Amino acid sequence: MKEATFELCVHVQEANWELYKRQKEAEGLLYEQEKLAEGRRATSEAARFARQNEAEAELYAKKKEAEGLVAMTQAQKLYIASLLGALDGDYSALRDYLMINGGTYQDMARLNAEAVRGLQPNITVWTNGSGDGAEGGGAMKEMAGVYRMLPPLLKTVQEQTGIERPTWMARMTETAVV
């Protein structure tokens, strides 16, 4: 019986040892999981803090940009008011000054020069056809002059721009109108 008791004590000891070992392994695993969770929480908190700081920095920059725009607008308002005062309230003169100062007229001249560069303009001189300088014929003479001038005008427009005359005028020629 002593031997059975002894073996029982040994088995109990072994079982207790196995239980203790498993408890320690479980505690170690739990400790490891807790530390991983704490690490994830810390990483998440750091990322949230970084995003919050980034958002605050962006908000600060936007506020400063808006303040700068307001200050610039107020300065422009004072500038315009002082110019208008110097021009005795003449809005037309102010507009002209601002356009000259801003280079608008120079830009328009440059664009116009670029637009006509390469064109070969035809110059057509229209007269009433009498050649004697006599004044007579009244309104009918003026109408005849207008009709005589249309075909060469439309031909010149077609040559310079490529735009065809309207179809209802297609039968008109330079010699058709007397």
PyRosetta script that sets phi, psi and omega in degrees:
from pyrosetta import init, pose_from_sequence

init()
pose = pose_from_sequence("MKEATFELCVHVQEANWELYKRQKEAEGLLYEQEKLAEGRRATSEAARFARQNEAEAELYAKKKEAEGLVAMTQAQKLYIASLLGALDGDYSALRDYLMINGGTYQDMARLNAEAVRGLQPNITVWTNGSGDGAEGGGAMKEMAGVYRMLPPLLKTVQEQTGIERPTWMARMTETAVV")
pose.set_psi(1, -34.6)
pose.set_omega(1, 177.2)
pose.set_phi(2, -62.4)
pose.set_psi(2, -37.2)
pose.set_omega(2, -179.0)
pose.set_phi(3, -69.2)
pose.set_psi(3, -38.5)
pose.set_omega(3, 179.5)
pose.set_phi(4, -67.7)
pose.set_psi(4, -39.8)
pose.set_omega(4, 178.0)
pose.set_phi(5, -65.6)
pose.set_psi(5, -41.3)
pose.set_omega(5, 179.4)
pose.set_phi(6, -63.1)
pose.set_psi(6, -44.4)
pose.set_omega(6, 179.2)
pose.set_phi(7, -65.8)
pose.set_psi(7, -36.9)
pose.set_omega(7, 177.4)
pose.set_phi(8, -63.7)
pose.set_psi(8, -42.2)
pose.set_omega(8, 178.7)
pose.set_phi(9, -63.6)
pose.set_psi(9, -39.0)
pose.set_omega(9, 179.6)
pose.set_phi(10, -65.7)
pose.set_psi(10, -44.6)
pose.set_omega(10, 178.9)
pose.set_phi(11, -64.0)
pose.set_psi(11, -39.6)
pose.set_omega(11, 178.3)
pose.set_phi(12, -63.9)
pose.set_psi(12, -42.8)
pose.set_omega(12, 179.0)
pose.set_phi(13, -62.0)
pose.set_psi(13, -44.6)
pose.set_omega(13, 180.0)
pose.set_phi(14, -64.5)
pose.set_psi(14, -40.8)
pose.set_omega(14, 179.2)
pose.set_phi(15, -65.6)
pose.set_psi(15, -42.9)
pose.set_omega(15, 177.5)
pose.set_phi(16, -62.3)
pose.set_psi(16, -41.5)
pose.set_omega(16, 178.6)
pose.set_phi(17, -62.2)
pose.set_psi(17, -44.8)
pose.set_omega(17, 179.8)
pose.set_phi(18, -63.2)
pose.set_psi(18, -42.3)
pose.set_omega(18, 177.9)
pose.set_phi(19, -62.9)
pose.set_psi(19, -45.6)
pose.set_omega(19, 179.9)
pose.set_phi(20, -60.5)
pose.set_psi(20, -44.0)
pose.set_omega(20, -179.3)
pose.set_phi(21, -62.8)
pose.set_psi(21, -43.8)
pose.set_omega(21, 179.9)
pose.set_phi(22, -67.4)
pose.set_psi(22, -37.3)
pose.set_omega(22, 176.9)
pose.set_phi(23, -62.4)
pose.set_psi(23, -43.8)
pose.set_omega(23, 179.9)
pose.set_phi(24, -65.6)
pose.set_psi(24, -39.1)
pose.set_omega(24, 176.4)
pose.set_phi(25, -63.6)
pose.set_psi(25, -43.0)
pose.set_omega(25, 179.3)
pose.set_phi(26, -64.8)
pose.set_psi(26, -42.4)
pose.set_omega(26, 177.9)
pose.set_phi(27, -62.8)
pose.set_psi(27, -40.4)
pose.set_omega(27, 178.2)
pose.set_phi(28, -63.6)
pose.set_psi(28, -43.1)
pose.set_omega(28, 178.3)
pose.set_phi(29, -65.1)
pose.set_psi(29, -42.2)
pose.set_omega(29, 177.8)
pose.set_phi(30, -62.2)
pose.set_psi(30, -44.5)
pose.set_omega(30, 179.1)
pose.set_phi(31, -60.5)
pose.set_psi(31, -43.2)
pose.set_omega(31, 179.3)
pose.set_phi(32, -63.0)
pose.set_psi(32, -43.7)
pose.set_omega(32, 179.3)
pose.set_phi(33, -64.8)
pose.set_psi(33, -40.2)
pose.set_omega(33, 178.0)
pose.set_phi(34, -62.5)
pose.set_psi(34, -43.1)
pose.set_omega(34, 180.0)
pose.set_phi(35, -66.1)
pose.set_psi(35, -39.6)
pose.set_omega(35, 176.2)
pose.set_phi(36, -62.8)
pose.set_psi(36, -42.8)
pose.set_omega(36, 179.0)
pose.set_phi(37, -64.1)
pose.set_psi(37, -42.3)
pose.set_omega(37, 177.1)
pose.set_phi(38, -61.9)
pose.set_psi(38, -40.7)
pose.set_omega(38, 178.3)
pose.set_phi(39, -63.2)
pose.set_psi(39, -43.2)
pose.set_omega(39, 178.0)
pose.set_phi(40, -63.9)
pose.set_psi(40, -42.6)
pose.set_omega(40, 177.5)
pose.set_phi(41, -61.0)
pose.set_psi(41, -44.0)
pose.set_omega(41, -179.7)
pose.set_phi(42, -64.5)
pose.set_psi(42, -41.7)
pose.set_omega(42, 178.3)
pose.set_phi(43, -64.2)
pose.set_psi(43, -43.9)
pose.set_omega(43, 179.0)
pose.set_phi(44, -62.9)
pose.set_psi(44, -43.6)
pose.set_omega(44, 179.0)
pose.set_phi(45, -63.6)
pose.set_psi(45, -40.5)
pose.set_omega(45, 178.6)
pose.set_phi(46, -65.5)
pose.set_psi(46, -41.0)
pose.set_omega(46, 178.7)
pose.set_phi(47, -65.8)
pose.set_psi(47, -42.5)
pose.set_omega(47, 177.6)
pose.set_phi(48, -62.5)
pose.set_psi(48, -42.7)
pose.set_omega(48, 178.8)
pose.set_phi(49, -62.8)
pose.set_psi(49, -41.4)
pose.set_omega(49, 178.8)
pose.set_phi(50, -65.2)
pose.set_psi(50, -43.2)
pose.set_omega(50, 178.3)
pose.set_phi(51, -63.6)
pose.set_psi(51, -40.8)
pose.set_omega(51, 179.0)
pose.set_phi(52, -63.9)
pose.set_psi(52, -44.2)
pose.set_omega(52, 178.3)
pose.set_phi(53, -63.5)
pose.set_psi(53, -39.9)
pose.set_omega(53, 178.5)
pose.set_phi(54, -63.8)
pose.set_psi(54, -43.4)
pose.set_omega(54, 178.9)
pose.set_phi(55, -64.9)
pose.set_psi(55, -40.6)
pose.set_omega(55, 178.3)
pose.set_phi(56, -65.4)
pose.set_psi(56, -39.6)
pose.set_omega(56, 178.4)
pose.set_phi(57, -65.2)
pose.set_psi(57, -41.0)
pose.set_omega(57, 178.5)
pose.set_phi(58, -65.6)
pose.set_psi(58, -41.7)
pose.set_omega(58, 177.5)
pose.set_phi(59, -62.1)
pose.set_psi(59, -43.5)
pose.set_omega(59, 178.6)
pose.set_phi(60, -61.3)
pose.set_psi(60, -44.1)
pose.set_omega(60, 179.7)
pose.set_phi(61, -63.2)
pose.set_psi(61, -42.2)
pose.set_omega(61, 179.5)
pose.set_phi(62, -64.9)
pose.set_psi(62, -40.2)
pose.set_omega(62, 177.9)
pose.set_phi(63, -62.7)
pose.set_psi(63, -44.0)
pose.set_omega(63, 179.9)
pose.set_phi(64, -65.6)
pose.set_psi(64, -38.2)
pose.set_omega(64, 177.5)
pose.set_phi(65, -63.4)
pose.set_psi(65, -43.5)
pose.set_omega(65, 178.7)
pose.set_phi(66, -64.4)
pose.set_psi(66, -41.7)
pose.set_omega(66, 177.5)
pose.set_phi(67, -61.9)
pose.set_psi(67, -39.7)
pose.set_omega(67, 177.9)
pose.set_phi(68, -63.8)
pose.set_psi(68, -41.9)
pose.set_omega(68, 177.8)
pose.set_phi(69, -63.9)
pose.set_psi(69, -40.3)
pose.set_omega(69, 178.4)
pose.set_phi(70, -64.0)
pose.set_psi(70, -45.2)
pose.set_omega(70, 179.6)
pose.set_phi(71, -62.7)
pose.set_psi(71, -41.6)
pose.set_omega(71, 179.5)
pose.set_phi(72, -65.6)
pose.set_psi(72, -40.4)
pose.set_omega(72, 178.8)
pose.set_phi(73, -64.7)
pose.set_psi(73, -41.0)
pose.set_omega(73, 178.1)
pose.set_phi(74, -65.3)
pose.set_psi(74, -39.4)
pose.set_omega(74, 177.8)
pose.set_phi(75, -64.8)
pose.set_psi(75, -41.3)
pose.set_omega(75, 177.4)
pose.set_phi(76, -64.5)
pose.set_psi(76, -37.4)
pose.set_omega(76, 178.3)
pose.set_phi(77, -61.8)
pose.set_psi(77, -45.9)
pose.set_omega(77, 178.6)
pose.set_phi(78, -64.1)
pose.set_psi(78, -39.7)
pose.set_omega(78, 179.7)
pose.set_phi(79, -62.6)
pose.set_psi(79, -47.4)
pose.set_omega(79, -180.0)
pose.set_phi(80, -64.2)
pose.set_psi(80, -42.3)
pose.set_omega(80, 179.7)
pose.set_phi(81, -62.8)
pose.set_psi(81, -40.8)
pose.set_omega(81, 179.6)
pose.set_phi(82, -68.8)
pose.set_psi(82, -38.3)
pose.set_omega(82, 176.4)
pose.set_phi(83, -63.8)
pose.set_psi(83, -44.5)
pose.set_omega(83, -179.7)
pose.set_phi(84, -62.9)
pose.set_psi(84, -38.4)
pose.set_omega(84, 176.4)
pose.set_phi(85, -65.0)
pose.set_psi(85, -41.0)
pose.set_omega(85, 179.3)
pose.set_phi(86, -67.0)
pose.set_psi(86, -26.3)
pose.set_omega(86, -179.9)
pose.set_phi(87, -97.1)
pose.set_psi(87, 16.6)
pose.set_omega(87, 178.3)
pose.set_phi(88, 56.1)
pose.set_psi(88, 37.6)
pose.set_omega(88, 175.5)
pose.set_phi(89, 75.0)
pose.set_psi(89, 13.8)
pose.set_omega(89, -179.0)
pose.set_phi(90, -83.2)
pose.set_psi(90, 101.1)
pose.set_omega(90, -177.7)
pose.set_phi(91, -65.0)
pose.set_psi(91, -33.2)
pose.set_omega(91, 178.9)
pose.set_phi(92, -64.8)
pose.set_psi(92, -44.0)
pose.set_omega(92, 178.8)
pose.set_phi(93, -65.0)
pose.set_psi(93, -38.4)
pose.set_omega(93, 177.8)
pose.set_phi(94, -62.8)
pose.set_psi(94, -46.0)
pose.set_omega(94, 178.5)
pose.set_phi(95, -59.1)
pose.set_psi(95, -47.3)
pose.set_omega(95, -179.6)
pose.set_phi(96, -61.8)
pose.set_psi(96, -42.9)
pose.set_omega(96, 179.5)
pose.set_phi(97, -61.8)
pose.set_psi(97, -46.7)
pose.set_omega(97, -179.2)
pose.set_phi(98, -63.3)
pose.set_psi(98, -37.4)
pose.set_omega(98, 178.9)
pose.set_phi(99, -68.9)
pose.set_psi(99, -39.2)
pose.set_omega(99, 177.4)
pose.set_phi(100, -67.6)
pose.set_psi(100, -47.1)
pose.set_omega(100, -177.8)
pose.set_phi(101, -65.1)
pose.set_psi(101, -33.6)
pose.set_omega(101, 179.8)
pose.set_phi(102, -82.9)
pose.set_psi(102, -4.0)
pose.set_omega(102, 178.3)
pose.set_phi(103, 79.4)
pose.set_psi(103, 16.6)
pose.set_omega(103, -177.7)
pose.set_phi(104, -62.7)
pose.set_psi(104, -45.5)
pose.set_omega(104, -178.3)
pose.set_phi(105, -65.7)
pose.set_psi(105, -38.4)
pose.set_omega(105, 178.0)
pose.set_phi(106, -64.5)
pose.set_psi(106, -41.0)
pose.set_omega(106, 178.0)
pose.set_phi(107, -63.7)
pose.set_psi(107, -41.5)
pose.set_omega(107, 179.1)
pose.set_phi(108, -63.7)
pose.set_psi(108, -41.7)
pose.set_omega(108, 179.3)
pose.set_phi(109, -64.6)
pose.set_psi(109, -41.4)
pose.set_omega(109, 179.0)
pose.set_phi(110, -63.4)
pose.set_psi(110, -44.8)
pose.set_omega(110, 179.7)
pose.set_phi(111, -64.6)
pose.set_psi(111, -40.2)
pose.set_omega(111, 177.6)
pose.set_phi(112, -65.1)
pose.set_psi(112, -41.0)
pose.set_omega(112, 178.7)
pose.set_phi(113, -63.1)
pose.set_psi(113, -40.6)
pose.set_omega(113, 178.0)
pose.set_phi(114, -66.6)
pose.set_psi(114, -34.0)
pose.set_omega(114, -177.6)
pose.set_phi(115, -68.3)
pose.set_psi(115, -36.4)
pose.set_omega(115, -177.2)
pose.set_phi(116, -95.9)
pose.set_psi(116, -4.4)
pose.set_omega(116, 178.6)
pose.set_phi(117, -61.4)
pose.set_psi(117, 131.6)
pose.set_omega(117, 178.1)
pose.set_phi(118, 90.5)
pose.set_psi(118, -12.5)
pose.set_omega(118, 177.1)
pose.set_phi(119, -76.8)
pose.set_psi(119, 148.0)
pose.set_omega(119, 176.6)
pose.set_phi(120, -116.9)
pose.set_psi(120, 87.5)
pose.set_omega(120, -173.7)
pose.set_phi(121, -69.0)
pose.set_psi(121, 143.0)
pose.set_omega(121, 172.1)
pose.set_phi(122, -100.9)
pose.set_psi(122, 135.3)
pose.set_omega(122, 178.4)
pose.set_phi(123, -107.3)
pose.set_psi(123, 122.5)
pose.set_omega(123, -179.4)
pose.set_phi(124, -116.6)
pose.set_psi(124, 129.6)
pose.set_omega(124, 177.4)
pose.set_phi(125, -104.8)
pose.set_psi(125, 124.0)
pose.set_omega(125, -179.3)
pose.set_phi(126, -106.7)
pose.set_psi(126, 135.1)
pose.set_omega(126, 175.5)
pose.set_phi(127, -128.2)
pose.set_psi(127, 174.2)
pose.set_omega(127, 179.8)
pose.set_phi(128, -81.6)
pose.set_psi(128, -3.6)
pose.set_omega(128, 173.5)
pose.set_phi(129, 89.7)
pose.set_psi(129, -9.7)
pose.set_omega(129, -176.4)
pose.set_phi(130, -75.4)
pose.set_psi(130, -40.4)
pose.set_omega(130, 177.1)
pose.set_phi(131, 74.9)
pose.set_psi(131, -13.5)
pose.set_omega(131, -177.3)
pose.set_phi(132, -99.1)
pose.set_psi(132, -7.3)
pose.set_omega(132, 178.5)
pose.set_phi(133, 76.5)
pose.set_psi(133, 7.6)
pose.set_omega(133, -178.2)
pose.set_phi(134, -73.9)
pose.set_psi(134, 142.7)
pose.set_omega(134, 177.9)
pose.set_phi(135, -95.7)
pose.set_psi(135, 116.9)
pose.set_omega(135, 178.9)
pose.set_phi(136, -177.9)
pose.set_psi(136, 167.1)
pose.set_omega(136, 177.1)
pose.set_phi(137, 95.5)
pose.set_psi(137, -22.3)
pose.set_omega(137, 175.5)
pose.set_phi(138, 61.4)
pose.set_psi(138, -138.3)
pose.set_omega(138, -174.2)
pose.set_phi(139, -66.6)
pose.set_psi(139, -34.5)
pose.set_omega(139, -179.2)
pose.set_phi(140, -65.4)
pose.set_psi(140, -35.6)
pose.set_omega(140, 178.8)
pose.set_phi(141, -64.5)
pose.set_psi(141, -40.0)
pose.set_omega(141, 178.4)
pose.set_phi(142, -64.9)
pose.set_psi(142, -43.2)
pose.set_omega(142, 179.1)
pose.set_phi(143, -63.7)
pose.set_psi(143, -40.6)
pose.set_omega(143, 178.3)
pose.set_phi(144, -63.1)
pose.set_psi(144, -37.5)
pose.set_omega(144, 177.9)
pose.set_phi(145, -63.8)
pose.set_psi(145, -40.6)
pose.set_omega(145, 178.3)
pose.set_phi(146, -63.7)
pose.set_psi(146, -45.8)
pose.set_omega(146, 179.8)
pose.set_phi(147, -64.9)
pose.set_psi(147, -34.9)
pose.set_omega(147, 178.7)
pose.set_phi(148, -69.8)
pose.set_psi(148, -30.2)
pose.set_omega(148, -175.7)
pose.set_phi(149, -81.6)
pose.set_psi(149, -22.7)
pose.set_omega(149, -176.0)
pose.set_phi(150, -61.2)
pose.set_psi(150, -50.6)
pose.set_omega(150, -177.5)
pose.set_phi(151, -59.3)
pose.set_psi(151, -47.3)
pose.set_omega(151, 178.4)
pose.set_phi(152, -65.4)
pose.set_psi(152, -33.9)
pose.set_omega(152, 178.1)
pose.set_phi(153, -63.3)
pose.set_psi(153, -48.0)
pose.set_omega(153, -179.3)
pose.set_phi(154, -66.1)
pose.set_psi(154, -34.8)
pose.set_omega(154, 177.2)
pose.set_phi(155, -65.2)
pose.set_psi(155, -42.9)
pose.set_omega(155, 178.6)
pose.set_phi(156, -63.1)
pose.set_psi(156, -44.0)
pose.set_omega(156, 177.9)
pose.set_phi(157, -60.2)
pose.set_psi(157, -42.7)
pose.set_omega(157, 179.9)
pose.set_phi(158, -64.3)
pose.set_psi(158, -42.4)
pose.set_omega(158, -178.9)
pose.set_phi(159, -65.6)
pose.set_psi(159, -38.5)
pose.set_omega(159, -175.0)
pose.set_phi(160, -84.7)
pose.set_psi(160, -31.1)
pose.set_omega(160, -174.7)
pose.set_phi(161, -116.7)
pose.set_psi(161, -18.9)
pose.set_omega(161, -176.8)
pose.set_phi(162, 84.5)
pose.set_psi(162, 2.9)
pose.set_omega(162, 179.7)
pose.set_phi(163, -81.4)
pose.set_psi(163, 123.8)
pose.set_omega(163, -179.5)
pose.set_phi(164, -76.0)
pose.set_psi(164, 151.6)
pose.set_omega(164, 176.0)
pose.set_phi(165, -69.2)
pose.set_psi(165, 156.0)
pose.set_omega(165, -179.1)
pose.set_phi(166, -60.1)
pose.set_psi(166, 151.4)
pose.set_omega(166, -176.6)
pose.set_phi(167, -62.9)
pose.set_psi(167, -32.2)
pose.set_omega(167, 179.6)
pose.set_phi(168, -69.5)
pose.set_psi(168, -15.7)
pose.set_omega(168, 177.5)
pose.set_phi(169, -104.4)
pose.set_psi(169, 5.6)
pose.set_omega(169, -174.2)
pose.set_phi(170, -60.6)
pose.set_psi(170, -30.4)
pose.set_omega(170, -178.3)
pose.set_phi(171, -78.6)
pose.set_psi(171, -16.8)
pose.set_omega(171, -179.6)
pose.set_phi(172, -71.1)
pose.set_psi(172, 132.9)
pose.set_omega(172, 174.0)
pose.set_phi(173, -125.2)
pose.set_psi(173, 170.8)
pose.set_omega(173, -178.1)
pose.set_phi(174, -66.7)
pose.set_psi(174, -26.6)
pose.set_omega(174, -178.6)
pose.set_phi(175, -94.3)
pose.set_psi(175, -11.5)
pose.set_omega(175, -175.2)
pose.set_phi(176, -71.0)
pose.set_psi(176, -32.9)
pose.set_omega(176, -177.2)
pose.set_phi(177, -94.1)
pose.set_psi(177, 127.0)
pose.set_omega(177, -177.2)
pose.set_phi(178, -98.9)
pose.dump_pdb("model.pdb")
